[in-house]
Amino acid sequence: MHGLEAGGGIILNSKRAKMYYKLSSQTLTSKYDFKFIGIDDVIELATVMLDSLKDTCEDRGETLGDIIEEIESVIGGSFAPFISEASYRIIQNEETAAAIMISYYEGYPLISEIFTNKKYQNSGMASSLIKKSVNSLLDMGYKDLILNVDIENIAAVNLYRKIGFEVNATVL
């Protein structure tokens, strides 16, 4: 069993944790090439996302078609209103290396998707994307940011905690 500490206790038998972050200005030290995300990017984003999920605790056996549909629902706003001004992809070697998509869900900006191509993982891209999005959200007047994470994805949970996210609730 995996657990995630919250308020001094351990949350057991839970699959996802809802995490909350009170926005504060972030310093970006990386020199990545950030681009806004548009509907024309769906297939490339889906290919990268599928690669990033393969053989991880978040791999649910999705097909490229499933991921395309999911990304279209995020960018198209059928999931929740898409905040395009805070959603980015990083370009490396003329390809999308990593991406973050922010939606407005239940009164808060939500990291609806964040992923990094396997060959670029552990290079600070996810952290840089979050920081870039945080600064954009602050400029837009938002105060908070939420996300949901699979608690078995220890690397992601640790990254979010390092940035300042705190566990708010668990979703079974």
C-alpha positions in Angstrom: 0.0 0.0 0.0 1.1 3.5 -0.8 0.4 6.4 1.4 0.7 10.2 1.3 1.3 12.2 4.4 -1.3 14.9 5.0 -1.7 16.8 8.2 0.5 14.5 10.1 -1.4 11.3 9.1 -1.2 8.8 6.3 -3.9 8.5 3.7 -4.3 4.9 2.7 -6.0 3.1 -0.1 -6.5 6.2 -2.1 -5.5 6.6 -5.8 -5.5 10.4 -6.3 -4.7 13.3 -4.2 -6.0 16.8 -4.7 -3.2 19.3 -4.2 -3.5 23.1 -3.7 -1.0 25.9 -4.2 -1.3 29.6 -3.1 0.2 31.3 -6.1 3.4 33.3 -5.6 5.8 34.8 -8.1 8.3 32.3 -9.5 11.8 32.8 -10.8 12.5 31.0 -14.1 16.1 30.2 -14.4 15.7 27.9 -17.4 16.0 29.2 -21.0 13.5 26.9 -22.6 11.5 27.9 -25.7 7.9 28.2 -24.4 5.1 28.3 -26.9 1.4 28.7 -26.3 -0.8 25.6 -26.9 -3.4 25.6 -29.7 -5.8 23.2 -31.3 -3.3 22.6 -34.1 -1.0 21.0 -31.6 -3.3 18.2 -30.5 -1.8 15.3 -32.4 1.8 16.2 -31.4 0.7 16.7 -27.8 -1.2 13.4 -27.7 1.9 11.5 -29.1 4.1 13.0 -26.4 1.6 12.4 -23.7 1.1 8.8 -24.7 4.9 8.3 -24.6 5.1 9.9 -21.2 2.4 7.6 -19.7 3.7 4.3 -21.2 4.9 1.9 -18.5 4.2 4.2 -15.6 1.7 4.0 -12.7 -0.6 6.3 -14.7 -0.6 4.1 -17.8 -4.3 2.9 -18.1 -3.8 1.3 -21.5 -5.0 4.4 -23.4 -4.7 4.5 -27.2 -3.5 7.5 -29.2 -7.1 8.1 -30.1 -8.1 8.2 -26.4 -5.4 10.7 -25.7 -6.3 12.9 -28.7 -9.9 12.9 -27.5 -8.8 13.9 -24.0 -6.6 16.7 -25.2 -9.3 18.0 -27.6 -11.7 18.1 -24.7 -9.2 20.1 -22.6 -8.2 22.6 -25.3 -11.7 22.8 -26.8 -13.2 23.6 -23.4 -15.7 20.7 -23.2 -13.9 19.5 -20.0 -13.8 22.9 -18.4 -12.9 26.4 -19.7 -9.3 26.3 -21.1 -6.9 29.0 -19.9 -4.8 29.3 -23.0 -2.8 32.2 -21.7 -1.3 29.9 -19.0 -0.9 26.8 -21.0 2.4 26.1 -22.6 4.6 23.6 -24.4 8.4 23.5 -24.4 10.1 23.0 -27.8 13.4 21.1 -27.9 15.1 20.1 -31.2 12.0 21.3 -33.1 9.6 19.0 -31.2 7.3 19.3 -28.2 9.3 18.0 -25.3 6.8 18.8 -22.5 3.5 20.6 -22.0 1.1 22.0 -19.3 -2.6 22.7 -19.8 -4.5 24.8 -17.4 -8.3 24.8 -17.2 -10.8 26.7 -14.9 -12.5 24.1 -12.8 -14.9 24.5 -9.9 -13.7 28.1 -9.2 -9.9 27.5 -9.5 -7.3 27.1 -12.2 -6.5 23.4 -12.5 -3.4 21.7 -14.0 -5.5 19.5 -16.2 -2.5 17.9 -18.0 1.2 18.0 -17.5 3.7 15.7 -19.2 7.2 15.4 -20.5 8.5 13.2 -23.3 10.5 10.4 -21.8 13.8 11.4 -23.4 13.5 14.8 -21.7 12.4 13.7 -18.3 14.3 14.8 -15.2 15.6 17.9 -16.9 13.5 20.4 -15.0 10.9 21.0 -17.7 7.8 20.2 -15.7 9.0 22.5 -12.9 9.7 25.3 -15.4 6.3 24.8 -17.0 4.5 25.1 -13.7 6.5 28.2 -12.8 5.7 29.8 -16.2 2.0 29.0 -15.7 2.0 30.3 -12.1 3.5 33.6 -13.3 0.9 33.9 -16.1 -2.0 33.1 -13.7 -0.7 35.7 -11.2 -0.6 38.3 -14.1 -4.2 37.4 -14.9 -5.3 37.9 -11.2 -5.6 34.4 -10.0 -4.6 33.5 -6.5 -4.6 29.7 -6.3 -3.9 26.6 -8.4 -5.0 23.0 -8.0 -4.2 19.6 -9.4 -5.0 16.0 -9.0 -2.2 13.5 -8.9 -1.9 9.7 -8.7 -0.3 9.2 -5.3 1.8 6.3 -6.7 3.5 8.8 -8.9 6.0 9.7 -6.2 8.2 11.8 -8.5 5.3 14.0 -9.4 4.1 14.3 -5.8 7.6 15.2 -4.7 7.9 17.8 -7.5 4.6 19.4 -6.6 5.5 19.5 -2.9 8.9 21.1 -3.7 7.1 23.9 -5.6 4.8 24.4 -2.6 1.7 22.4 -3.3 -0.1 20.9 -0.3 -2.4 17.9 -0.1 -6.0 19.2 0.2 -8.0 16.0 -0.2 -8.0 12.6 -1.6 -10.2 11.2 -4.3 -10.9 7.5 -4.2 
